Amino acid sequence: MEILIGLARPDYERLLHKVPSQSVLYDLLRRFADRDRWASEKPFSMCVVFECNRDEALTLLEAAKQHRPQALPEIEYGIKLADEKFCR
């Protein structure tokens, strides 16, 4: 199941700089940078949107609990939407 998560750019940047570069989560966050070519214009430049699987989303959630609690509602929302879609 693919999960779509949107983060405010400061939340994304904070997580990217706090997560160890050897972790799977770091790879997930860096994958976004490869798709960020369109994000130079507002409002897109204000947020980061990426796809991940459930395990990656849960790992992101745990990292946010430790490094960026402000991002928790957005991550939880993405997981919740995917769960609701999957359960229908």
C-alpha positions in Angstrom: 0.0 0.0 0.0 1.4 3.4 -1.0 1.0 6.3 1.4 1.2 9.9 0.4 2.7 12.2 3.0 3.0 15.9 2.8 5.3 17.8 5.1 6.0 21.5 5.5 9.4 22.2 4.0 11.0 23.1 7.4 9.8 19.8 8.9 11.3 17.9 6.0 14.6 19.7 6.2 14.8 19.2 10.0 14.2 15.4 9.6 16.6 15.1 6.8 19.4 16.7 8.8 18.6 14.8 12.0 18.2 11.3 10.6 21.5 9.3 10.2 22.6 9.1 6.6 23.0 5.3 6.9 19.3 4.8 7.7 16.5 3.6 5.4 14.6 6.7 6.4 17.4 9.0 5.1 17.1 7.2 1.7 13.4 7.8 1.7 13.8 11.5 2.4 16.5 11.8 -0.2 14.4 10.1 -2.8 12.1 13.1 -2.6 15.0 15.4 -3.6 15.1 13.7 -7.0 11.5 14.6 -7.6 11.7 18.2 -6.3 12.3 19.9 -9.7 8.8 21.3 -9.9 8.8 22.7 -6.3 10.4 26.1 -7.0 7.1 27.9 -7.3 4.7 28.7 -4.5 2.6 27.1 -3.0 4.6 24.0 -4.0 7.8 25.3 -2.6 6.2 25.5 0.9 5.8 21.7 1.2 7.2 18.4 0.4 5.0 15.5 -0.8 6.3 12.0 -1.3 5.1 8.4 -1.5 6.2 5.7 0.7 5.1 2.3 1.9 3.6 1.6 5.4 6.8 0.5 7.0 8.6 3.7 5.7 5.7 5.8 7.0 5.9 4.2 10.4 9.6 4.8 10.5 9.1 8.4 9.5 6.5 8.7 12.3 9.0 7.4 14.9 11.7 9.8 13.7 9.3 12.7 13.8 8.4 11.8 17.4 12.0 12.2 18.3 13.2 15.0 16.0 10.2 17.0 14.8 6.9 16.5 16.7 5.4 19.3 14.7 5.3 17.0 11.7 3.3 14.2 13.5 -0.2 15.4 12.4 0.7 15.4 8.7 2.4 11.9 8.9 -0.5 10.5 10.9 -3.0 12.0 8.4 -1.3 10.3 5.5 -1.3 6.9 7.2 -4.9 7.4 8.3 -6.0 8.2 4.7 -4.2 5.1 3.3 -5.7 2.9 6.0 -9.2 4.2 5.2 -8.7 3.7 1.5 -7.3 0.2 2.0 -10.2 -0.8 4.3 -13.0 0.1 1.9 
